[in-house]
């Protein structure tokens, strides 16, 4: 039982680090795309406010939610693997 608890804690720590890195990377890519769109279209006004609004829209997007798959996919695979190893 202690081995399962250790696997769970270490696994969640590793997955959290991966989630944070992936989330920061995805946000920086989106910020770069917004800056490029601003420059390409020659917009006027407050650039930083426009980029912040675009990032707020990104925070509610499906792509942002799909990053949570970092937790769902590995945990599901480990559960399925443990089930099949013990009952088949």
C-alpha positions as CSV (number, residue, x, y, z in Angstrom):
1,X,0.0,0.0,0.0
2,X,2.9,2.3,0.8
3,X,4.3,1.7,-2.7
4,X,1.0,2.8,-4.3
5,X,0.9,6.0,-2.2
6,X,4.5,6.8,-3.1
7,X,3.8,6.2,-6.8
8,X,0.7,8.5,-6.6
9,X,2.5,11.3,-4.8
10,X,5.6,11.2,-7.1
11,X,3.4,10.8,-10.2
12,X,1.2,13.8,-9.3
13,X,4.3,16.0,-8.6
14,X,5.8,15.0,-12.0
15,X,2.5,15.6,-13.8
16,X,2.1,19.0,-12.1
17,X,5.6,20.1,-13.2
18,X,4.8,18.9,-16.8
19,X,1.4,20.7,-16.7
20,X,2.9,24.0,-15.5
21,X,5.6,23.9,-18.2
22,X,3.2,23.0,-20.9
23,X,0.8,25.7,-19.8
24,X,3.4,28.4,-19.7
25,X,4.7,27.4,-23.1
26,X,1.2,27.4,-24.6
27,X,0.5,30.8,-23.2
28,X,3.8,32.2,-24.5
29,X,3.1,30.9,-28.0
30,X,-0.4,32.4,-27.9
31,X,1.1,35.8,-26.8
32,X,3.6,35.6,-29.7
33,X,0.7,35.0,-32.1
34,X,-1.3,37.9,-30.8
35,X,1.8,40.2,-31.1
36,X,2.3,39.0,-34.7
37,X,-1.3,39.6,-35.5
38,X,-1.2,43.1,-34.1
39,X,1.9,43.9,-36.1
40,X,0.6,42.3,-39.3
41,X,-2.8,44.1,-39.2
42,X,-1.3,47.4,-38.2
43,X,-3.8,48.0,-35.4
44,X,-3.8,51.2,-33.4
45,X,-4.6,51.7,-29.7
46,X,-3.3,50.0,-26.6
47,X,-1.3,46.9,-27.7
48,X,-0.8,45.5,-24.2
49,X,-4.5,45.8,-23.3
50,X,-5.5,44.0,-26.6
51,X,-3.0,41.2,-25.9
52,X,-4.3,40.8,-22.3
53,X,-7.8,40.5,-23.6
54,X,-6.7,37.9,-26.1
55,X,-5.0,35.9,-23.4
56,X,-8.1,36.1,-21.2
57,X,-10.1,34.7,-24.1
58,X,-7.4,32.0,-24.5
59,X,-7.8,31.1,-20.8
60,X,-11.4,30.0,-21.4
61,X,-10.7,28.2,-24.7
62,X,-10.9,24.5,-25.4
63,X,-7.2,24.3,-26.1
64,X,-6.4,25.5,-22.6
65,X,-8.7,22.8,-21.2
66,X,-7.1,20.1,-23.3
67,X,-3.8,20.6,-21.4
68,X,-5.5,19.0,-18.4
69,X,-5.1,15.8,-20.4
70,X,-1.6,15.7,-18.9
71,X,-3.3,14.5,-15.7
72,X,-6.1,12.4,-17.3
73,X,-4.3,10.2,-19.8
74,X,-1.4,8.9,-17.6
75,X,-3.6,8.3,-14.6
76,X,-6.1,6.4,-16.7
77,X,-3.4,4.3,-18.3
78,X,-1.9,3.4,-14.9
79,X,-5.3,2.4,-13.6
80,X,-6.0,0.3,-16.6
81,X,-2.6,-1.3,-16.4
82,X,-3.0,-2.1,-12.7
83,X,-6.4,-3.6,-13.4
84,X,-5.3,-5.8,-16.2
85,X,-2.2,-6.9,-14.3
86,X,-4.2,-8.0,-11.3
87,X,-7.4,-9.4,-12.8
88,X,-6.4,-10.9,-16.2
